[in-house]
Amino acid sequence: MRIRFSNFLDRVSEFYSGRKGLLPLIGIIFIVVNFLLRLFPATWLSATDCFLHLGIIIAILGFLLAKAL
């Protein structure tokens, strides 16, 4: 189990080392989607700001990974 997890982390690290701006870009897209959902406040997602929180977490993790890699 430990070897598989280590191999998974190696593959993810290799993938994101060449695409350092991908996770922050995905996070920003989630934040924009949340803004667009707020224009139509009839859904549960717009009331909870789920995409906003998810986008902020993904963007922060992306910036931290970009700094580390």
Summary of the structure (lengths in Angstrom):
residues: 69
radius of gyration: 15.3
end to end distance: 24.7
largest distance: 46.8
contacts: 181
relative contact order: 0.18
helix: 83%
strand: 0%
